[in-house]
C-alpha cells in the first residue's frame, strides 16, 4: 500500500504482484485478444480488484464491465493499471512515458485514461486540463495505443463544489 505521507513512495503496478489475467495470458501464448491498460487518477486506480476496496469499482468497475460486455474480446490485467489516486492531469502526463513503456512491452492495444477530476477541485483552468489530456492521448497514439478517454465522473460531494468548479467540470465533460 502506498505511503500517503510520502509522495515518493507510490505503489507501482509491478508492486501489486501477479494477476489471474497474467496467468491466463501465459497459458495461452497464441492469444490475439487485445490488452487494455489504465493511466490516470484514482478512478483508474480503483478499476483493479486487487487494489480496490470499493465495491462499485473493483470487479464491477468500468474496465471489467467493458471486457465482459465485449465477451472477452479485450482483456484487462491489473498489473497494467497505472492509476494513482489524487493526481492531476499534469502529474499523469509527467509519468505517461513510464506507463507507455510498460504498455508497449506487454502489447497493450487500448488505454483507459481518467484525468481531470482532481484538477477541477484544485482550481486548474479547463484549458490546461484539456491540453494535458490531449498530450496524454497523443503520446499513447504515437506509440500505437488507442486512448479511451473518460470524462470527469460525477462526485458525491458535487454539492460542496463552488459554481466555478462545477462549470470547469462541465466544460471538460463537454469535450
C-alpha positions in Angstrom: 0.0 0.0 0.0 1.4 3.4 -0.9 2.5 5.7 1.9 0.2 8.7 1.7 2.5 10.8 3.8 5.4 10.5 1.3 4.6 11.0 -2.3 7.9 9.4 -3.4 6.7 6.1 -2.1 4.0 5.4 -4.6 2.9 1.9 -5.3 3.5 0.8 -8.9 1.6 -1.9 -10.8 4.6 -4.2 -10.5 4.4 -4.0 -6.7 0.9 -5.5 -6.9 2.1 -8.9 -7.9 0.7 -11.4 -10.5 -2.9 -11.5 -11.5 -5.2 -14.1 -12.9 -5.2 -12.5 -16.3 -1.4 -12.6 -16.4 -1.6 -16.3 -15.7 -4.2 -16.8 -18.4 -2.0 -15.0 -20.9 0.9 -17.3 -20.1 -1.4 -20.3 -20.6 -2.5 -19.0 -24.0 0.6 -18.0 -25.9 -1.2 -17.7 -29.2 -3.9 -15.4 -27.7 -4.7 -12.4 -30.0 -7.2 -10.7 -27.7 -6.0 -7.1 -27.1 -4.9 -6.0 -23.7 -6.2 -2.8 -22.1 -4.1 -0.6 -19.7 -5.1 2.1 -17.4 -3.5 5.5 -16.9 -4.9 8.2 -14.7 -6.1 9.1 -11.2 -8.0 7.2 -8.5 -10.9 6.5 -10.9 -8.4 4.4 -12.9 -6.6 3.1 -9.9 -9.8 1.7 -8.4 -10.6 -0.4 -11.5 -8.3 -3.2 -10.3 -9.9 -5.7 -8.0 -6.6 -6.3 -6.2 -6.2 -2.6 -5.1 -9.8 -1.6 -4.7 -12.0 -2.0 -1.6 -14.8 0.0 -3.2 -17.5 -2.4 -4.3 -18.6 -0.3 -7.3 -15.1 0.0 -8.8 -13.5 -3.4 -8.1 -14.6 -6.4 -10.1 -17.6 -4.5 -11.3 -15.6 -1.5 -12.5 -16.0 0.1 -15.9 -13.0 -1.6 -17.4 -14.1 -5.1 -16.2 -17.6 -4.4 -17.5 -16.2 -3.3 -20.9 -14.2 -6.6 -21.1 -17.3 -8.6 -20.1 -19.7 -6.8 -22.4 -17.2 -7.3 -25.2 -17.5 -11.1 -24.5 -13.8 -11.5 -23.8 -12.6 -9.6 -26.9 -10.5 -7.4 -24.6 -8.5 -8.4 -21.5 -7.5 -6.2 -18.6 -4.5 -7.2 -16.5 -4.4 -5.3 -13.2 -0.6 -5.2 -13.4 -1.1 -2.7 -16.3 -3.0 -0.3 -14.0 -1.1 3.0 -13.8 -3.8 4.9 -12.0 -2.6 6.9 -9.0 -5.1 8.4 -6.6 -5.1 12.2 -6.1 -3.1 13.1 -9.2 -3.9 16.0 -11.5 -3.7 15.7 -15.3 -0.2 17.4 -15.4 1.1 14.8 -12.9 -0.4 12.0 -15.0 1.2 13.5 -18.1 4.6 13.6 -16.4 4.6 9.8 -15.9 2.9 8.8 -19.2 6.1 7.7 -20.8 6.8 5.2 -18.0 3.3 3.7 -18.4 3.7 3.6 -22.2 7.0 1.7 -21.9 5.2 -1.0 -19.8 2.2 -1.0 -22.1 4.3 -1.4 -25.3 6.3 -4.2 -23.6 3.1 -6.0 -22.6 1.4 -5.5 -26.0 -1.4 -3.2 -24.8 -3.6 -2.0 -27.6 -6.1 0.2 -25.7 -5.6 2.5 -22.7 -8.4 3.8 -20.5 -7.5 7.4 -19.4 -9.1 9.1 -16.5 -7.8 12.6 -15.7 -9.2 15.9 -14.7 -11.3 15.4 -11.6 -8.5 16.4 -9.2 -7.6 19.4 -11.4 -11.1 20.8 -11.1 -11.1 20.8 -7.3 -7.5 22.2 -7.2 -8.7 25.1 -9.3 -6.8 24.4 -12.6 -8.2 26.0 -15.7 -10.2 24.0 -18.2 -7.7 24.9 -21.0 -4.8 23.4 -19.0 -6.7 20.2 -18.3 -7.7 19.8 -21.9 -4.1 20.4 -23.1 -2.8 17.7 -20.7 -5.4 15.2 -21.7 -4.7 15.8 -25.4 -1.0 15.4 -24.8 -1.6 12.1 -23.0 -3.8 10.8 -25.8 -1.3 11.9 -28.5 1.6 10.1 -26.7 -0.4 6.9 -26.5 -1.4 7.1 -30.2 2.2 7.8 -31.2 3.1 4.5 -29.6 0.3 2.5 -31.3 -2.1 2.5 -28.3 -5.7 3.7 -28.7 -6.7 6.0 -25.9 -10.2 5.6 -24.4 -10.6 8.9 -22.6 -13.1 9.2 -19.7 -14.9 12.4 -18.8 -14.9 13.7 -15.3 -17.1 11.4 -13.2 -19.9 12.8 -11.1 -18.7 13.2 -7.5 -20.7 12.6 -4.4 -19.6 15.9 -2.9 -20.5 17.9 -6.1 -23.0 19.8 -3.9 -20.0 21.1 -2.0 -18.2 22.4 -5.1 -18.3 26.1 -6.0 -20.1 27.3 -9.1 -16.7 27.8 -10.8 -15.6 24.2 -10.0 -18.9 22.8 -11.4 -18.5 24.9 -14.5 -14.9 23.7 -15.1 -16.1 20.0 -14.6 -19.0 20.6 -17.1 -16.6 22.2 -19.6 -14.4 19.1 -19.5 -17.3 16.8 -19.8 -18.4 18.6 -23.0 -15.2 17.8 -24.8 
